[in-house]
Amino acid sequence: MNEAAHGPVWALGLMSGTSLDGIDAALVLTDGETPRAFGPSLAAPYGPGDAPALRRVHADWRPFRPPRGPAEAAALAAAEDEVLTLHARAARRLLAAPGAPPAAIVGFHGQTVAHAPDQGWTWQLGDGAALARALGVPVAWDFRSADMRAGGQGAPLAPFFHFALARMIGADAPLAFLNLGGVGNVTWVDPAAPAPEAPGALVAFDTGPGNALIDDWMRARAGAPCDENGAAAAAGRVRARLARLGGVAAWLERPPPKSLDRNDFAPAMAAVAGMSVEDGAATLTALTADCVAAAASRLPAAPARWLICGGGRRNAALMAMLAERLDAPVEPVEAAGLDGDMLEAQAFAHLAVRALRGLPLSAPGATGCRAPTRGGRVSPP
């Protein structure tokens, strides 16, 4: 651990998003301020029979909140065990890969079940102390709690890594990182700022739905896990501007900081219920793009470029809609030499080293916390 206080170490980041499609694992050489190198990475998709207890909790988490009966407690314990088993398996696979360096620390986000910052709580399954014992490596985890105690939203968590990446790629003007996973989130970065926690360095918040509604629509109506390359949306037409719906409009009018649960826009699904597969896909894709365009008006200055990460960057229809709505180049992060599939896993490797060194993980411009805030718990093996 003392090594991390003086220089870069290899850290392993683990990330499983709300899509429950698998775990990303990535190795990063970092001192918590500057990524020095990116090591091997892997995607560990869930098989059809993986994590049945976790899927049950995720589908409807309400019975599993306290007070809970014996059956719910048993199911929740089974889900927690699945999270541990699947993450440990992914970490071991990566650490055993040819050329993989040993990790000094693991960054473990855990599995988000629900996130309700306006009610003062967030819920991630995953016991970092148990993972540390299973791997024999220190684990940094519980990244959200300290920020929420400091008045923050507990999310988004990747902006400090985005700041480091902007500096690493030599950005000389403000730029925006847009992550389009289940939920969309944006980080506006001023690379001229001295540190990510400095006033004016970052503005970050959730924009609205990313892929969650599109994926849910395609799964329900076409039996497909997603709209592959945006083909259904490209074949349909936008039948309604869902950004005008009451709940959606209220969200867009709310100033940042703000963060979402993946299911907060579920009423939008009712608005497309009678549409064809293609028109529904086009309409929900337009909603994601409209939410990003609305978010752009909340940024301190126009970004010189938009770098898109997450699965949404592979949706050609969505990328085209974003390009129509944003007054700057819209590019996948690969255009800047980065890995859009592993960026969030890499972020938790970077944050793990920051937690180890006692550096802030969040700031008022990113989460709304009262002051730059340290976070994460570090559990020894």
HUHU-V72079 format. One record per run of one state. SS is the DSSP state (~ for helix, > for strand, _ for the rest). FROM is the first residue (numbers start at 0). LEN is the number of residues. Records with the same first field share a line. If there is no record, write none. Layout:
# HUHU-V72079
SS=FROM-LEN / FROM-LEN
This chain:
# HUHU-V72079
_=0-1 / 6-2 / 16-5 / 30-4 / 45-6 / 59-2 / 64-5 / 95-9 / 119-1 / 125-2 / 135-3 / 141-3 / 149-9 / 168-6 / 180-2 / 189-12 / 209-2 / 222-5 / 235-6 / 244-1 / 253-13 / 271-5 / 296-8 / 309-1 / 314-1 / 325-3 / 336-6 / 357-2 / 362-1 / 367-5 / 374-2 / 379-2
~=1-5 / 51-8 / 61-3 / 69-26 / 116-3 / 127-8 / 144-5 / 158-10 / 211-11 / 227-8 / 241-3 / 245-8 / 266-5 / 276-20 / 310-4 / 315-10 / 332-4 / 342-15 / 363-4
>=8-8 / 21-9 / 34-11 / 104-12 / 120-5 / 138-3 / 174-6 / 182-7 / 201-8 / 304-5 / 328-4 / 359-3 / 372-2 / 376-3
